[in-house]
Amino acid sequence: QAQVVESGGGLVQEGGSLRLSCTTSGVGYVMAWFRQAPGKEREGVASISRSGDGEIYADGVKGRFVISRDVAENILYLQMNSLKVEDTAMYYCAADRLYYGLNKGYTYWGQGTQVTVSL
């Protein structure tokens, strides 16, 4: 049973940047970021392979967000640039031994970190 913990959320003005971090209690997981805005379904944002050499992004964040991982330190990051009001959501980190993608097929989930983008 992996423990997943996110950090780094906060309030930022439109056009600004934030970096989210996520740690897990184990190693060797495919990792991903999801987000859920009030009244909306949880959606995949970005996913990264175990080694960090493969990445998948949702269309709405391509060119603005970058997912990366420090394999040695076992930390996952999401660098969010050029933030928009519509990026406001609870952001969740997810992990799985096998699944790789942006559907909600991950086994382990964190509690989320809030990102709020203001005008």
LUMVEX-556466 format. One line per 4 residues: number of its first residue (from 1); for each residue y, z, x of C-alpha. Coordinates in steps of 0.001 Angstrom, whole numbers, plus 500000, padded with zeros to 6 digits. Each point is the difference from the previous one (the first is absolute). Layout:
NUM	Y Z X ~ ...
This chain:
1	500000 500000 500000 ~ 503183 498795 501723 ~ 503297 501775 499555 ~ 502957 497626 499744
5	503573 501238 500420 ~ 503196 497947 499719 ~ 503480 500839 501249 ~ 503363 498383 500567
9	501257 499241 496528 ~ 503557 500672 498953 ~ 503224 498651 498571 ~ 501583 496939 501580
13	502700 497528 499030 ~ 499148 496429 499161 ~ 499682 497964 503179 ~ 498902 503006 502008
17	496717 500840 501696 ~ 497330 502676 499844 ~ 496738 500550 501836 ~ 497057 501587 498272
21	497137 501627 501875 ~ 496466 500879 498990 ~ 497289 501977 501723 ~ 496329 500326 499153
25	497471 502638 500956 ~ 497527 497377 501190 ~ 500030 496778 501983 ~ 498802 496453 499494
29	501531 499324 496589 ~ 501634 496941 498578 ~ 503384 501234 498826 ~ 502556 498898 497474
33	503236 500878 498263 ~ 500432 499870 496246 ~ 502922 500867 497782 ~ 500559 500950 496406
37	503322 499898 498208 ~ 500555 501936 496762 ~ 498348 498232 497087 ~ 498288 497442 502220
41	496528 499452 501406 ~ 499192 501045 503540 ~ 500250 496929 502221 ~ 498889 499147 503489
45	502748 499637 502584 ~ 498231 499411 503315 ~ 496603 500439 501594 ~ 498846 500100 503614
49	496593 499624 501606 ~ 498253 502723 501992 ~ 501071 498557 503324 ~ 503498 499134 498834
53	499671 496281 500654 ~ 499910 498960 496367 ~ 502734 500560 497410 ~ 500510 499058 496372
57	503300 500279 498126 ~ 501043 499745 496399 ~ 502323 497069 499402 ~ 502909 502227 499038
61	500115 501776 503363 ~ 499146 497209 502434 ~ 502636 499709 502683 ~ 501439 503427 499185
65	497133 502478 500466 ~ 497715 500359 502993 ~ 496722 501931 499973 ~ 498664 501246 503311
69	497692 502635 501374 ~ 499673 502048 503123 ~ 496246 500046 500397 ~ 500045 502537 502823
73	502158 502460 498042 ~ 498378 499093 496666 ~ 503320 499401 498250 ~ 500882 497284 497528
77	503582 498806 499577 ~ 501975 497974 497520 ~ 503359 498839 501321 ~ 502143 499031 497027
81	503133 497963 500681 ~ 502585 498369 497749 ~ 499025 502379 497227 ~ 500826 499079 496425
85	500477 502144 496920 ~ 496758 498541 498633 ~ 498095 501494 502967 ~ 500563 503434 498477
89	496583 501522 499353 ~ 497477 502599 501034 ~ 498246 498603 503054 ~ 496352 500813 500587
93	497820 499655 503058 ~ 496360 499022 499480 ~ 496934 499790 502229 ~ 496532 498539 499774
97	497060 499328 502324 ~ 499392 496493 498720 ~ 502562 498711 497512 ~ 502882 497873 501338
101	502597 498631 497639 ~ 502714 500836 497487 ~ 497883 500923 497014 ~ 499403 503648 499174
105	496513 500110 501486 ~ 500718 502704 502558 ~ 498002 503203 500024 ~ 502547 502460 501404
109	503582 500462 498853 ~ 502933 502148 500973 ~ 502318 501861 497647 ~ 502881 497609 500521
113	503506 500094 501420 ~ 503046 499045 497951 ~ 502271 497181 501092 ~ 503265 499611 498109
117	502383 497142 500712 ~ 503512 500291 498585 ~ 502812 497495 499594
